[in-house]
């Protein structure tokens, strides 16, 4: 019984670590970069701060990116909540 435990625990831990690595890789592409947040906090305009407060970092960074790219972010209305 002890032999099975000694063999099974490291194998289970190894498979768990491999699975978590795959999850981390997927999340790395979706997550907000630290540099983007720092730049946003330094250069945000009032409508972007309102978006951060009302809709979260995703919408606020979307407005910020649109403004930086010369988009029509200043004319956009905040999204309506469901």
C-alpha positions in Angstrom: 0.0 0.0 0.0 2.8 2.4 0.9 4.5 1.7 -2.4 1.4 2.7 -4.4 1.2 5.9 -2.4 4.9 6.7 -3.0 4.4 6.2 -6.7 0.9 7.8 -7.1 1.5 11.1 -5.2 4.4 12.3 -7.4 2.6 11.3 -10.6 -0.6 13.2 -9.5 1.5 16.3 -8.6 3.3 16.2 -11.9 0.1 16.0 -13.9 -1.4 18.8 -11.8 1.6 21.0 -12.4 1.4 20.4 -16.2 -2.3 21.2 -16.2 -1.7 24.4 -14.3 1.1 25.4 -16.7 -1.4 25.1 -19.6 -4.0 27.2 -17.7 -1.3 29.9 -16.9 -0.3 30.1 -20.5 -3.8 30.7 -21.6 -4.4 33.3 -18.9 -1.1 35.1 -19.8 -2.6 36.1 -23.2 -5.8 37.3 -21.7 -4.5 39.2 -18.7 -3.8 42.9 -18.6 -0.1 43.8 -18.7 1.4 45.7 -15.8 2.9 48.3 -18.1 -0.5 49.1 -19.6 -2.0 49.7 -16.2 0.8 51.9 -15.1 0.5 54.0 -18.3 -3.2 54.2 -17.9 -2.9 55.4 -14.3 -0.4 58.1 -15.4 -2.3 59.4 -18.5 -6.0 58.6 -17.9 -8.7 61.2 -18.7 -11.8 61.7 -16.6 -14.1 59.6 -18.9 -11.6 56.7 -18.8 -11.5 56.9 -15.0 -15.3 56.9 -14.9 -15.2 53.8 -17.1 -12.7 52.2 -14.7 -15.0 52.9 -11.8 -18.2 51.8 -13.5 -17.2 49.0 -15.9 -13.8 47.8 -14.7 -10.3 47.8 -16.1 -11.2 46.1 -19.4 -13.5 48.9 -20.6 -11.2 51.6 -19.2 -8.2 50.2 -21.1 -10.3 49.8 -24.2 -11.2 53.6 -24.2 -7.5 54.4 -23.4 -6.2 52.3 -26.3 -8.8 53.9 -28.7 -7.6 57.4 -27.6 -4.0 56.5 -28.0 -4.6 55.0 -31.5 -6.5 58.2 -32.5 -9.9 56.5 -32.4 -13.2 58.0 -31.5 -13.0 57.1 -27.8 -14.0 60.6 -26.7 -17.3 60.3 -28.5 -18.1 56.8 -27.2 -20.7 56.4 -24.5 -20.1 54.0 -21.7 -21.6 50.6 -22.2 -25.0 49.9 -20.7 -25.1 47.3 -18.0 -27.4 44.4 -18.4 
